[in-house]
Amino acid sequence: MSGCRSLLIVPTLLAILVGLWSHEPVLAVGWSSIHQEKRSLTPLQLEIEKQVQRLSAAEVEERRDALMRLSALRHPSASRAAANGLTDNAPIVRATATSAVLSLPPEESATLLIPLLNDKDEFVRQEAAYALGKTQSRSAVESLIERLLQDKKPGVRGAAAVALGQIRGEAAAPYLAKVLSPATPLPTSTRIKVKTPREQNAFVLRAAARSLGQIGDRNGVPALAEVLHNEKAPSDLRREAAFALGTIGDRRAIQALQQVLDAQDPYLAQAAHQAIRRISNRASQ
């Protein structure tokens, strides 16, 4: 009986070997095709693919590093791949992704970033605001105004103020002026709720003053002049107001600037002098 079993086993083994041999070319063609496809990708595409795979890693720092590498490529395809990081579970990864999507067209970047202004994490909201400023997309103005006036965290409010100045949207001017001077009237058509307490954070106030100068809207002059006259205001805030008035270039500001030419703070006096000269030069052109 054992001899018979041996005779039966041999053909069976031969059949298996023949079957494997017959499929080998198919397997070889499959691997060759994959290898050929890999070889046809450009170095940029290969690097993007590598970092996309790392975005699925369990370690937070690896996912974050992948986003930073995608950002460093400065290419729309890399930014499009990095967009997945905006919905990551880890706040630090979402925050890192905000700058990684900036190689996309401005409106596309803004569309991805605006929802993060409502993120539950303060740092994510702050970084999203800064990133939106870099897009210079006016589609973000209303959402940034809401963060400026409503967010409980000064870091987020300050980032929103900075971003509004970078975007230079005139629609933001009355709201930035409102931060400096609560008495500033707002457009009757506004749908944005305004916090009633006076802004106390020094960074938010300085950012609002500087952004008014960057926007260049003359409607910001009264609020800036009020800051300039307020001797209880921090010196660096008053300097920012003087710089902003010079940048706006409205002759109505000259009288307010002249009143601080003899200020005890020499830097404020110098800022006022430069602002007056700048306004006068513009008027003579």
Summary of the structure (lengths in Angstrom):
residues: 285
radius of gyration: 30.4
end to end distance: 114.9
largest distance: 118.9
contacts: 920
relative contact order: 0.06
helix: 77%
strand: 0%
